[in-house]
Amino acid sequence: MRLAPIELPCSSWLRKCGVMLLVAGCVVPAASTAGDWPQVLGPSRNGIAEKESLVDSFPKSGPKMVWKRDVGEGFAGVAVSGGRAILFHRRGAEELVEAHDAGTGQVTWKQAFPTKYAGGISPDNGPRCVPLVHDGRVIVFGAAGDLHCVALEDGKALWSRATAKEFGAPGGYFGAGSTPIAEGNAVLVNVGGKGGSGIVAFAVADGKTLWQKTDEQASYSSPVAVTNDGVRQVIFVTRYSALSIDPANGKVRWQFPFGARGPTVNAASPLVFDGHLFLSASYGVGAVYAKFSGTKAETLWANNDTMSSQYTTCVRHQGMLYGIDGRQDVGDGRLRCFDPQTGKVRWTKEPFGMATLILADAKLILVKADGTLVLAAANPDEYRELSRASVLPATTRALPALADGLLYVRDTSTLKCLDLRRSR
């Protein structure tokens, strides 16, 4: 519709958790203009916004609100591309893809798709995955595993695939939650299907199946792409493994176990930098730091002490990693800075709470699960908070987005655009 411009059994702790195990980030940025945030965790899927100039602090009342609007169910953060903020949410029996003017919030188009998803753990039945903007298209992955593609210009529906139904994928604890990745003319999805359809590639143009490989079950971690030693590869963290895929044909280049059986999840996205890979999960899994090439991966260290992330993806600045260690259903989250080369923790701020992170202008932008926005220095020597304010009224799971100094945050009732731009 065009508008005028303006499951599985689980233990009691997991049922109480209600956690949105999002995907939480590559090295080679997606095609985007300056200031875009076109996919999960930004242009390079690592939570970093380049070339931003942000305020050093904001009032106790919070940053200036540019616009806000009511939204439906879901834990999907927005994507921002070409002056459009793309929202994916649910109202009633429909999952909606909507384009907003990034600066004013005016809805310019929307497209609706029917859904019957009903989760058994979280009371929220909306989509979990951040929209993916690629090659003039918007690709969304719904909670029931329905993959849709619409035109970025006007929202026209181009194609859809019911991946869970077609490939026999189980529903998982919280529905489908691994955001797809685009590589050239293909969209790669951790479908988690049966009979060799764990990872499936679909044609961007028409949605046809290009290849399907592995028996890997789905996770809530989003894949990342990297060219290392001249070899292009997409790295997935699935239910029980970390593996490298040749995006051209699905061939597995290397693979090693990561994860644990039982009521556990892998939710943080892999981080790749300087020929190395960092993975983290909670539930007794812990962290792995590995060196990898086009044919193999070698673990350099692994422990459950440095960083055990329930769903937050760490961000990297000047060689250090910053992230949230711990679980919200067992105690509380700790903000931590550590050296990935050694696994040594530099500092810990506790209690801090669960949060998601963006790194920009040598600052950490942290959106806490209770709706609090925190601005802190990315300082390897100590925790130094710059500002904090309550900006959302309800529990906040969705990943934030930052584009041209505007921060987009949402809970399950409200989407806000906040101004973090330094005065010119």
C-alpha positions in Angstrom: 0.0 0.0 0.0 1.4 3.4 -1.0 0.8 6.4 1.3 1.1 10.1 0.5 4.4 11.5 1.7 4.1 13.0 5.0 8.7 -25.0 20.2 10.7 -26.5 22.3 10.4 -27.3 26.0 12.4 -25.0 28.3 13.1 -24.5 31.9 11.4 -22.0 34.1 14.3 -19.5 34.1 14.0 -19.2 30.3 10.2 -18.7 30.5 10.7 -15.9 33.0 13.4 -14.4 31.0 11.3 -13.0 28.1 14.6 -12.1 26.5 14.7 -11.1 22.9 17.7 -13.0 21.7 18.4 -10.8 18.8 20.9 -10.8 16.7 22.9 -9.3 17.8 27.5 -8.0 14.6 31.6 -6.9 9.0 34.8 -6.1 7.7 33.6 -5.2 4.2 30.8 -2.6 4.4 27.6 -3.0 2.5 27.0 -0.6 -0.3 25.6 2.5 1.4 25.9 6.2 1.5 27.5 8.2 4.3 25.4 8.0 7.5 23.5 4.9 6.5 22.7 2.0 8.9 21.3 -0.4 6.3 21.4 -3.7 8.2 21.8 -5.2 11.6 24.7 -3.7 13.6 25.4 -1.1 10.9 27.2 -1.0 7.5 29.9 -3.5 8.5 27.8 -5.5 11.0 30.1 -4.7 13.8 28.1 -2.0 15.7 30.4 0.8 14.6 29.2 4.1 13.0 32.1 5.8 11.2 32.6 9.5 10.7 30.0 10.6 13.3 30.4 13.8 15.4 28.4 13.4 18.5 27.6 15.4 21.6 29.8 14.9 24.6 26.8 14.9 27.0 23.1 15.5 27.0 20.6 16.8 29.7 19.1 14.6 32.4 15.9 14.8 30.4 17.7 13.2 27.5 18.7 14.2 24.0 16.4 16.3 21.9 13.6 14.2 20.4 13.3 14.8 16.7 10.2 12.7 16.2 8.3 9.7 17.7 5.5 7.3 16.7 3.6 4.5 18.1 4.6 1.0 16.9 3.3 -2.5 17.2 4.9 -5.7 18.5 8.4 -6.9 17.8 12.0 -6.6 18.7 13.4 -5.6 15.3 15.5 -2.4 15.3 15.2 -0.1 12.3 17.5 0.1 9.3 18.3 3.5 7.7 19.2 4.0 4.1 19.0 6.9 1.7 17.1 9.1 4.1 14.6 6.4 4.9 14.1 4.7 8.3 12.7 1.2 7.7 10.6 -0.2 10.5 9.5 -3.9 10.7 6.8 -4.6 13.3 3.4 -6.4 13.8 -0.1 -5.2 14.3 -2.8 -7.8 14.6 -2.3 -10.6 12.1 0.1 -8.7 9.9 3.8 -8.0 9.8 4.3 -4.5 8.4 7.3 -3.1 6.6 7.2 0.7 6.7 9.4 3.5 5.3 9.7 6.8 7.2 11.4 10.0 6.3 14.4 9.6 8.5 14.4 13.3 9.6 10.6 13.8 10.1 9.1 10.4 10.8 6.5 10.8 8.0 5.4 7.4 6.6 6.1 7.3 2.9 5.0 3.7 2.2 4.1 0.5 3.9 3.6 -3.1 2.9 1.7 -5.8 4.9 2.2 -9.5 5.1 -0.1 -11.9 6.9 1.4 -13.9 9.9 0.1 -16.5 12.3 3.2 -16.7 14.4 2.5 -17.4 18.1 5.5 -17.8 20.4 5.5 -20.0 23.5 8.0 -18.2 25.7 7.9 -14.4 25.0 4.5 -12.8 25.1 5.6 -10.6 22.1 4.8 -12.2 18.7 6.3 -9.5 16.5 9.4 -9.9 14.2 12.9 -10.1 15.7 15.2 -9.3 12.7 16.4 -5.9 11.6 15.5 -5.1 8.0 18.2 -5.6 5.4 18.5 -2.9 2.7 20.4 -4.1 -0.4 20.5 -3.2 -4.1 17.3 -1.1 -4.0 15.4 -3.7 -2.0 14.3 -4.3 1.6 14.5 -7.8 2.8 12.7 -8.8 6.0 12.7 -12.1 7.9 9.6 -12.6 10.1 9.2 -14.5 13.4 7.6 -17.4 11.6 10.5 -17.7 9.2 8.8 -15.9 6.3 11.2 -14.1 4.1 9.9 -11.1 2.1 11.4 -8.7 -0.4 10.0 -5.3 -1.2 11.2 -2.4 -3.3 13.0 0.3 -1.4 11.5 3.1 -3.5 7.8 2.4 -3.0 7.4 -0.8 -0.9 6.1 -2.9 -3.8 6.1 -6.6 -2.8 8.6 -8.4 -5.0 8.7 -12.0 -3.6 8.2 -14.1 -0.5 9.3 -17.4 0.8 7.9 -19.4 3.7 11.3 -20.8 4.7 10.3 -22.6 7.9 7.4 -24.4 6.2 9.3 -25.1 3.0 12.4 -26.5 4.6 10.9 -28.0 7.8 12.6 -25.7 10.3 11.5 -25.9 13.9 10.2 -22.8 15.5 12.9 -22.3 18.1 12.5 -20.7 21.5 11.6 -17.2 20.2 10.8 -17.8 16.5 13.2 -16.9 13.7 15.8 -14.4 14.8 18.9 -14.6 12.7 19.0 -11.6 10.3 19.9 -12.6 6.7 22.9 -11.3 4.9 23.3 -10.2 1.3 26.2 -11.2 -0.8 26.1 -10.0 -4.4 23.0 -11.5 -6.0 22.2 -13.8 -3.1 20.5 -13.6 0.4 21.9 -16.1 2.8 19.7 -17.3 5.6 20.3 -19.5 8.6 17.0 -21.3 8.0 17.8 -24.3 10.2 15.9 -26.6 7.9 16.1 -30.4 7.6 17.7 -32.5 4.9 20.7 -30.3 4.2 18.8 -27.0 4.3 20.4 -25.5 7.4 21.8 -22.5 5.4 20.0 -21.5 2.2 20.8 -18.9 -0.4 18.0 -17.1 -2.2 18.3 -15.0 -5.4 17.8 -11.3 -4.5 16.0 -10.7 -7.8 13.2 -13.3 -7.5 13.7 -15.3 -4.3 14.5 -18.6 -6.1 16.7 -21.0 -4.2 20.3 -20.8 -5.4 21.8 -23.5 -3.0 21.1 -25.1 0.3 23.8 -26.7 2.5 24.6 -28.1 6.0 22.4 -29.6 8.7 23.0 -26.7 11.0 20.1 -25.6 13.2 19.2 -21.9 13.4 20.5 -19.5 16.1 19.8 -15.9 17.0 23.2 -14.8 15.8 23.4 -12.9 12.5 26.2 -13.9 10.0 29.0 -11.6 8.9 31.0 -11.4 5.7 34.7 -10.9 5.3 37.5 -11.2 2.7 40.5 -12.8 4.4 43.7 -13.8 2.6 41.9 -13.1 -0.6 39.1 -15.5 0.2 35.5 -14.2 0.5 33.5 -16.0 3.2 30.4 -15.6 5.3 30.8 -16.7 9.0 27.8 -18.1 10.7 27.3 -19.0 14.4 24.5 -21.6 14.3 22.9 -23.5 17.2 26.0 -25.5 17.9 28.7 -24.4 15.5 30.8 -21.6 14.1 31.5 -22.1 10.4 32.7 -20.4 7.3 30.7 -20.6 4.1 31.7 -19.9 0.5 28.8 -17.6 -0.5 29.0 -18.7 -4.1 28.0 -22.3 -3.5 27.6 -22.9 0.2 30.7 -25.0 0.6 31.9 -25.2 4.2 35.5 -23.9 4.4 36.0 -24.6 8.1 33.9 -25.4 11.1 34.3 -25.9 14.9 31.8 -26.6 17.8 30.4 -23.6 19.6 27.3 -23.7 21.9 25.8 -26.1 24.3 22.8 -28.4 24.3 19.8 -27.8 26.5 17.9 -24.5 27.1 20.7 -22.3 25.6 21.1 -19.9 22.7 23.8 -18.4 20.6 22.7 -14.8 20.0 25.7 -12.4 19.7 27.0 -12.0 16.2 30.6 -13.0 15.4 33.2 -10.2 15.3 35.9 -10.4 12.7 39.0 -8.2 12.6 42.6 -8.5 11.5 42.2 -12.1 10.5 40.8 -13.0 13.9 37.3 -14.1 15.1 35.7 -13.4 18.4 32.6 -15.3 19.6 30.7 -15.2 22.9 27.6 -16.7 24.5 26.3 -17.2 27.9 24.8 -20.4 29.5 28.2 -21.8 30.3 29.6 -21.4 26.7 31.8 -18.4 27.2 34.1 -16.8 24.7 36.5 -18.0 21.9 39.2 -16.0 20.2 40.5 -17.6 17.0 42.7 -17.0 14.1 41.2 -18.0 10.7 42.1 -18.2 7.1 40.2 -19.4 4.0 40.6 -23.1 5.0 40.9 -23.3 8.7 40.4 -21.7 12.1 42.7 -22.1 15.1 41.5 -21.3 18.7 44.0 -19.0 20.5 42.1 -18.9 23.8 38.7 -19.9 25.2 37.2 -19.4 28.6 34.0 -18.6 30.4 35.5 -15.7 32.4 36.3 -12.9 30.0 33.0 -12.3 28.3 29.8 -14.4 28.4 27.2 -12.5 26.4 23.6 -13.5 26.6 22.7 -11.6 23.4 24.8 -8.4 23.1 27.4 -8.2 20.4 30.7 -6.5 21.6 32.1 -3.4 19.8 35.8 -2.8 19.1 37.8 0.4 19.6 41.6 0.8 19.4 42.1 -2.9 19.9 39.9 -3.3 22.9 36.4 -4.9 23.0 33.5 -3.6 25.0 30.4 -5.6 25.8 27.8 -6.8 28.3 28.9 -9.9 30.3 26.3 -12.0 32.2 22.6 -12.9 32.1 19.6 -10.9 33.1 17.7 -14.0 34.3 20.6 -14.9 36.6 21.9 -11.7 38.4 22.5 -8.8 36.1 24.7 -7.6 33.3 28.2 -6.1 33.7 29.7 -3.7 31.2 33.2 -4.8 30.5 36.3 -3.7 28.6 38.8 -6.4 27.7 41.8 -7.2 25.4 40.8 -9.8 22.9 44.4 -10.8 22.2 45.0 -11.9 25.8 41.5 -12.3 27.2 42.5 -10.0 30.1 39.7 -7.8 31.5 40.7 -4.1 31.7 37.7 -3.0 33.8 34.2 -3.9 34.8 31.2 -1.7 35.7 28.7 -3.6 37.8 25.9 -3.7 38.3 25.2 -2.1 34.9 22.3 -4.0 33.5 21.6 -5.6 30.1 22.2 -3.3 27.1 23.0 -3.1 23.4 25.9 -1.1 22.1 27.0 1.2 19.3 30.5 2.7 19.0 30.8 6.2 17.4 33.1 9.1 17.8 35.1 7.2 20.5 32.0 6.9 22.6 29.8 4.0 23.6 26.1 4.5 23.1 24.3 2.0 25.3 20.6 1.3 25.2 19.6 -0.6 28.4 16.8 -3.0 28.6 14.9 -0.8 31.0 14.8 2.1 28.4 17.8 4.0 29.7 20.2 5.6 27.3 23.8 5.9 28.5 26.7 7.7 26.8 30.1 6.7 28.0 33.7 7.2 26.8 35.3 4.3 25.0 38.2 4.4 27.5 40.4 1.3 28.0 41.6 2.4 31.4 38.3 3.1 33.3 34.6 3.4 33.0 33.7 7.0 32.4 30.1 7.9 32.0 29.1 11.1 30.2 25.3 11.1 30.4 22.3 9.0 31.0 18.5 9.5 30.7 15.4 7.4 30.5 14.2 7.6 26.9 11.7 4.7 26.5 8.8 3.7 28.7 8.8 -0.1 28.2 11.3 -3.0 28.2 13.7 -2.4 25.3 15.2 -5.3 23.3 15.5 -3.8 19.8 19.0 -2.9 18.5 19.4 0.8 18.1 20.5 2.5 14.8 22.7 5.6 14.3 22.8 7.5 11.1 24.0 11.1 10.6 23.9 11.7 14.3 20.3 10.6 14.7 19.7 7.7 17.1 16.7 5.5 16.4 15.5 3.5 19.4 12.3 1.5 20.0 10.5 -0.7 22.5 7.3 -2.6 21.8 5.1 0.5 21.8 7.2 3.5 20.8 9.8 4.4 18.1 11.9 7.5 18.8 14.4 9.5 16.8 16.9 11.3 19.1 19.4 14.0 18.1 23.0 13.2 19.2 24.6 15.5 16.7 27.3 17.9 17.9 26.3 21.5 17.3 27.7 22.8 14.1 
